[in-house]
């Protein structure tokens, strides 16, 4: 009852954000930034790979033998590399990984709700809004970093977002057309002279039988994003995947692992792509993170205010001016809102 009372009090509190915050750091137009999110992907799988108590459970795996053949190893280092090969063969050697709580390296959401809308709001605005307490199609009153960057003289017209979840037009306050490019859920890709791949995506989405699906396949989101990058060369990109969260809520642990592995592969492909394009190569940074954690043990699939472990997150950095410290093992505490201030810092580096 005490927890419920606290939750109700928070829901009635006024918004604790400023809509007049401006970027003060001098932005470097040569710098490029990709903010990539894996919805509801736990730190446990990032740093320790598949969970032995979950991957052996036939109730949450279609085929435990197949899941173990793909993602299990007794050795922790081998196990996590099987699941996330790009993370542990590239980012761990060339970048930084934060959030391994086994080393007291803590990353958490600061909002108490541990749901997607509050988490993305925190990441993209740098503030906790206690009035945003559930996932709903409600216009966000808070100024986000993508809009700020797009309004800057440095990155005006060079910001884009591609997301699997259909709520991002509300999170980013982009119900109407204009401002930066945003393509979410089953939204049609607009524009002249669409590429063959963009036309295929539009045709596939038009034929989806369930138009009420809140997310689309991450692979379609990725291809839509990739085609836009090749064609338009944006400087700041948000790419948000939803497959891990969908599989988690469905209580399919093997699919949850598969979606994480798919995301790792697409991030790897995207990294290889930008390193092959003049203007991106050597000037691009990846910030990879999640919007919330999940429960522990048998409650791994759930998250929210009443689910312990849901606030626990992680993030990774790779690219321009990132010191290759690898897996961070010092005792520290970072909150998701802190990453918002990191974004202009990454873009201002000489």
QUIHU-V37821 format. One record per backbone hydrogen bond with DSSP energy under -0.5 kcal/mol. NH is the residue of the N-H (numbers start at 1). CO is the residue of the C=O. E is the energy in kcal/mol with one decimal. If there is no record, write none. Layout:
nh=NH co=CO e=E
nh=NH co=CO e=E
This chain:
nh=5 co=1 e=-2.5
nh=6 co=2 e=-2.2
nh=7 co=3 e=-2.2
nh=8 co=4 e=-2.4
nh=9 co=5 e=-2.1
nh=10 co=6 e=-2.4
nh=11 co=7 e=-2.1
nh=12 co=8 e=-0.9
nh=12 co=9 e=-0.7
nh=13 co=9 e=-0.5
nh=13 co=10 e=-1.1
nh=16 co=128 e=-0.6
nh=21 co=18 e=-0.5
nh=27 co=25 e=-0.6
nh=28 co=347 e=-2.6
nh=29 co=27 e=-0.7
nh=31 co=28 e=-1.8
nh=32 co=283 e=-2.6
nh=33 co=235 e=-2.7
nh=34 co=285 e=-2.7
nh=35 co=33 e=-0.5
nh=35 co=237 e=-3.2
nh=36 co=34 e=-0.7
nh=36 co=287 e=-2.9
nh=37 co=239 e=-2.1
nh=38 co=289 e=-2.2
nh=39 co=37 e=-0.6
nh=39 co=241 e=-2.0
nh=41 co=38 e=-1.4
nh=42 co=40 e=-0.6
nh=46 co=42 e=-1.3
nh=47 co=43 e=-2.4
nh=48 co=44 e=-2.3
nh=49 co=45 e=-1.4
nh=50 co=71 e=-0.6
nh=54 co=51 e=-1.0
nh=55 co=51 e=-2.9
nh=56 co=52 e=-1.0
nh=57 co=54 e=-1.4
nh=58 co=56 e=-0.8
nh=60 co=57 e=-1.4
nh=67 co=63 e=-2.5
nh=68 co=64 e=-2.4
nh=69 co=65 e=-2.1
nh=70 co=66 e=-1.9
nh=71 co=67 e=-2.5
nh=72 co=68 e=-2.2
nh=79 co=75 e=-2.6
nh=80 co=76 e=-2.6
nh=81 co=77 e=-1.4
nh=82 co=78 e=-2.0
nh=83 co=79 e=-1.5
nh=84 co=80 e=-2.7
nh=88 co=84 e=-2.1
nh=89 co=85 e=-1.5
nh=90 co=86 e=-1.9
nh=91 co=86 e=-1.9
nh=92 co=87 e=-2.1
nh=93 co=90 e=-0.9
nh=94 co=90 e=-2.9
nh=95 co=91 e=-2.6
nh=96 co=317 e=-2.4
nh=97 co=326 e=-2.4
nh=98 co=315 e=-3.3
nh=101 co=99 e=-1.2
nh=103 co=100 e=-1.9
nh=104 co=101 e=-1.4
nh=105 co=100 e=-1.6
nh=106 co=104 e=-1.1
nh=106 co=332 e=-2.6
nh=108 co=334 e=-2.1
nh=109 co=311 e=-2.2
nh=119 co=115 e=-2.0
nh=120 co=116 e=-3.1
nh=121 co=117 e=-2.5
nh=122 co=118 e=-2.1
nh=123 co=119 e=-2.3
nh=124 co=120 e=-2.6
nh=125 co=121 e=-1.9
nh=126 co=122 e=-1.9
nh=129 co=127 e=-0.6
nh=130 co=128 e=-0.7
nh=132 co=129 e=-1.7
nh=133 co=131 e=-1.0
nh=136 co=134 e=-1.0
nh=138 co=136 e=-2.3
nh=140 co=170 e=-1.8
nh=145 co=124 e=-3.2
nh=148 co=144 e=-1.9
nh=149 co=145 e=-2.5
nh=150 co=146 e=-2.4
nh=151 co=147 e=-1.7
nh=152 co=149 e=-1.0
nh=155 co=149 e=-0.6
nh=156 co=152 e=-1.0
nh=158 co=155 e=-2.3
nh=160 co=236 e=-2.3
nh=161 co=181 e=-1.9
nh=162 co=238 e=-3.1
nh=163 co=183 e=-2.4
nh=164 co=240 e=-2.2
nh=166 co=214 e=-2.9
nh=168 co=165 e=-1.1
nh=169 co=166 e=-0.6
nh=170 co=167 e=-1.4
nh=171 co=167 e=-2.2
nh=172 co=168 e=-2.9
nh=173 co=170 e=-1.0
nh=174 co=169 e=-4.5
nh=181 co=159 e=-1.5
nh=183 co=161 e=-2.4
nh=185 co=163 e=-1.3
nh=187 co=184 e=-2.2
nh=190 co=188 e=-0.6
nh=199 co=195 e=-2.2
nh=200 co=196 e=-2.1
nh=201 co=197 e=-2.2
nh=202 co=198 e=-2.1
nh=203 co=199 e=-2.3
nh=204 co=200 e=-2.8
nh=205 co=201 e=-2.6
nh=206 co=202 e=-1.9
nh=207 co=203 e=-1.1
nh=207 co=204 e=-0.5
nh=208 co=205 e=-0.8
nh=211 co=209 e=-1.0
nh=213 co=210 e=-1.4
nh=216 co=164 e=-1.2
nh=220 co=217 e=-0.7
nh=221 co=217 e=-1.6
nh=222 co=218 e=-2.8
nh=223 co=219 e=-2.4
nh=224 co=220 e=-2.5
nh=225 co=221 e=-2.2
nh=226 co=222 e=-3.1
nh=227 co=223 e=-2.7
nh=228 co=224 e=-1.6
nh=229 co=225 e=-2.3
nh=230 co=226 e=-2.4
nh=231 co=227 e=-1.9
nh=232 co=228 e=-3.2
nh=233 co=228 e=-0.5
nh=233 co=229 e=-1.9
nh=235 co=158 e=-2.2
nh=236 co=158 e=-2.3
nh=237 co=33 e=-2.5
nh=238 co=160 e=-2.1
nh=239 co=35 e=-2.9
nh=239 co=237 e=-0.5
nh=240 co=162 e=-2.2
nh=241 co=37 e=-3.0
nh=241 co=239 e=-0.5
nh=246 co=242 e=-2.2
nh=247 co=243 e=-2.4
nh=248 co=244 e=-2.1
nh=249 co=245 e=-2.6
nh=250 co=246 e=-1.5
nh=251 co=248 e=-1.7
nh=252 co=247 e=-2.3
nh=253 co=60 e=-2.3
nh=253 co=251 e=-0.7
nh=254 co=60 e=-1.0
nh=256 co=252 e=-2.1
nh=257 co=253 e=-2.3
nh=258 co=254 e=-2.2
nh=259 co=255 e=-2.9
nh=260 co=256 e=-1.8
nh=261 co=257 e=-2.4
nh=262 co=258 e=-2.6
nh=263 co=259 e=-2.3
nh=264 co=260 e=-2.4
nh=265 co=261 e=-2.1
nh=266 co=262 e=-2.3
nh=267 co=263 e=-2.6
nh=268 co=264 e=-2.1
nh=269 co=265 e=-2.4
nh=270 co=266 e=-2.4
nh=271 co=267 e=-2.3
nh=272 co=268 e=-2.3
nh=273 co=269 e=-2.2
nh=274 co=270 e=-2.6
nh=275 co=271 e=-1.8
nh=276 co=272 e=-0.6
nh=276 co=273 e=-1.4
nh=277 co=274 e=-0.9
nh=278 co=276 e=-0.6
nh=280 co=277 e=-2.2
nh=281 co=277 e=-2.2
nh=283 co=280 e=-2.4
nh=284 co=280 e=-0.7
nh=285 co=32 e=-2.0
nh=286 co=318 e=-3.4
nh=287 co=34 e=-2.9
nh=288 co=286 e=-0.5
nh=288 co=316 e=-2.5
nh=289 co=36 e=-2.5
nh=290 co=314 e=-0.7
nh=293 co=310 e=-3.6
nh=294 co=309 e=-0.5
nh=295 co=299 e=-0.6
nh=295 co=302 e=-2.4
nh=299 co=296 e=-2.0
nh=300 co=297 e=-1.6
nh=302 co=299 e=-1.2
nh=307 co=304 e=-1.6
nh=308 co=306 e=-0.7
nh=310 co=307 e=-1.8
nh=312 co=309 e=-1.3
nh=313 co=107 e=-2.7
nh=315 co=98 e=-1.9
nh=316 co=288 e=-2.7
nh=317 co=96 e=-2.6
nh=318 co=286 e=-1.9
nh=320 co=284 e=-1.6
nh=322 co=319 e=-2.1
nh=323 co=321 e=-0.6
nh=325 co=323 e=-2.5
nh=326 co=95 e=-3.3
nh=328 co=97 e=-2.8
nh=332 co=104 e=-1.8
nh=334 co=106 e=-2.3
nh=336 co=108 e=-2.2
nh=338 co=335 e=-1.5
nh=339 co=335 e=-0.6
nh=339 co=336 e=-1.2
nh=340 co=336 e=-0.5
nh=340 co=337 e=-0.9
nh=341 co=337 e=-0.7
nh=342 co=338 e=-1.0
nh=343 co=339 e=-1.2
nh=344 co=340 e=-0.7
nh=345 co=341 e=-0.9
nh=346 co=342 e=-2.6
nh=347 co=343 e=-1.7
nh=348 co=344 e=-1.0
nh=348 co=345 e=-0.6
nh=349 co=345 e=-0.6
